Amino acid sequence: MSAGGHFETRTINIYSLSRIHEEIPFNIVEKHSSQKRYIQRTKVHEIESLRRFVDALITSGVSLDECEGFFYSFHIPYIGKEFDLLKITDKHCLNIELKSISVPQSQILEQLIKNRYYLSHLERKLALYTVVTDSMSCYKLSLNDELVEVELAELVSVIKQFKSRYSENIDSLFRVSAYLVSPLNTPFRFIQGQYFLTQAQEQVKKSVLIGVDRAFSGAFFHITGKPGTGKTLLLYDIAKTLSKNGKTVLIHCGSLTRGQYIIRSKIHNLDIIPAKQLKERDFSLSDYAYILVDESQRIFVKQFNAICNSVNNNDQICIFSSDPEQVFSKTEIRNDIVSKIAALSLAGDYTLSERIRTNRDIQSFIMCMKDLNHIPKEPMDYSSVDLNYANTTGEAQSLVEYYRRRGYVFINYSKPYYKPSPFAEFSEDFDTYKVIGQEYDKVVMLLDSSFYYDDDGKLQGITHSSTGYLYPNLFYQGVTRVRERLALIVVNAPDLFAKVVSIVSPVEE
């Protein structure tokens, strides 16, 4: 069963919009005309810049009809990448970036190269321009990735050639999986550098590297962030950078994937090891200049102490990455490794807050599942979430296979070796422990009477029969791996299903 409404970003007439001078009316009309789900805060200098640009176009012979069909200030869904002006046809794409005042040409070039990367996935012929509107200087990106200054007349001619316009839903053109590189799932793209960090990731990376340079040796750093904020890509990117300057080890709290074996075999001076290897007698951290720990909230106290002792004794640099909420068991909660990291004399402590992997609507749905009293701050479209009910295990297995045929990855709960498990009859693609740090476009998961809501509307669950893992924590670990579509199957738990369904269509009392 699919849930929710639907939002489609529409084109606007930039002449009509540019006639509005005041900030509040401009933003209200822009939201209304484009049918965006929330008001975008366009500032006064940006409004003035658009007006100067449109005035110049009109003076150069562009008609009001040719000002039609632009997407204004379009954001790629869930990525955060913004384009000032886009005009799209079936075969072509025009991108125009507006600068209200002069900026370094290197900055213009860098932005247009990034724009080419993101727009190249549209498989259309690209025309990429920047206009500095206080001087009306015009630049384009050449096929050789060079910045070329051109006359405004050239851009005017290009605009006039874009007679038709894209009439479909532009959001459907930009699939999140085309841009989000997971080192574990797409190792070759990571190795070859076929990705860009977000502005937030870039800022944290810059701060970390500056801190590492200043400390030189014997220092601890900490990066925190919730699922989907890009911690793993950032940590691996930093590790790749540090490996050019010294021997680097990245400690993974889980079983290594094929992607990790590929990365460590292809990048010189970079080792990737499972945390359990720290227990081996013949293994030593002392040979490394840099030690990085992913999902560090899951390491044992002895492993944490071994890392800290090595750093202090060998003047090494250590970077911990963690998510305090993503713990599996009561033991991990009791160990509270994140508090132990915070108690260190940290040379730098950074937080990634903006989620870039998880579909914003799915993220909202997960938050509502976690707490039925959670109220989204903006209208949500839950059509990317499928809700299913199975009366028996057999029905659930049939539904799992149905979704597998549609390209979904089935993430099951980690099973005990010698004790019964409510999910033992299901053969998974991956279990919740083996998907740490990984990402999938489509995910299907199960819930049954092992889960329930308490009187406060919080999702609770029984404890895993042998490992002490908490089922809600395992559920969140699996469900936060999704990028685009989520399917849930509730098995023989009508009360639980009724409460989950209420998220997508609240019942008025």
Secondary structure, DSSP 8 states (H G I E B T S, - for coil): -B---------B-HHHHHT--SHHHHHHHHHHHHT-SS-----HHHHHHHHHHHHHHHHTT--TGGG-SBEEEEE-TTT--EEEEEEE-SSEEEEEEEESS---HHHHHHHHHHHHHHHGGG-SEEEEEEEETTTTEEEEE-TTS-EEEE-HHHHHHHHHH--S---S-GGGG--GGGT---TTT-HHHHHTT-----HHHHHHHHHHHHHHHHH-SSEEEEEEE-TTS-HHHHHHHHHHHHTTTS-EEEEESS---HHHHHHHHHSTTEEEEEGGGGG-TT--STT-SEEEEETGGGS-HHHHHHHHHHHHHHT-EEEEEE-TT---BHHHHHH-HHHHHHTS-EEEEEEE-S--SS-HHHHHHHHHHHBTT---SS---GGGEEEEEESSHHHHHHHHHHHHHTT-EEEE----SSS--TTTT---SEETTTTTT--EEEEEEEE-TTEEE-TTSBEEE-B-TTT-BBHHHHHHHHHTTEEEEEEEEEES-HHHHHHHHHHHS----
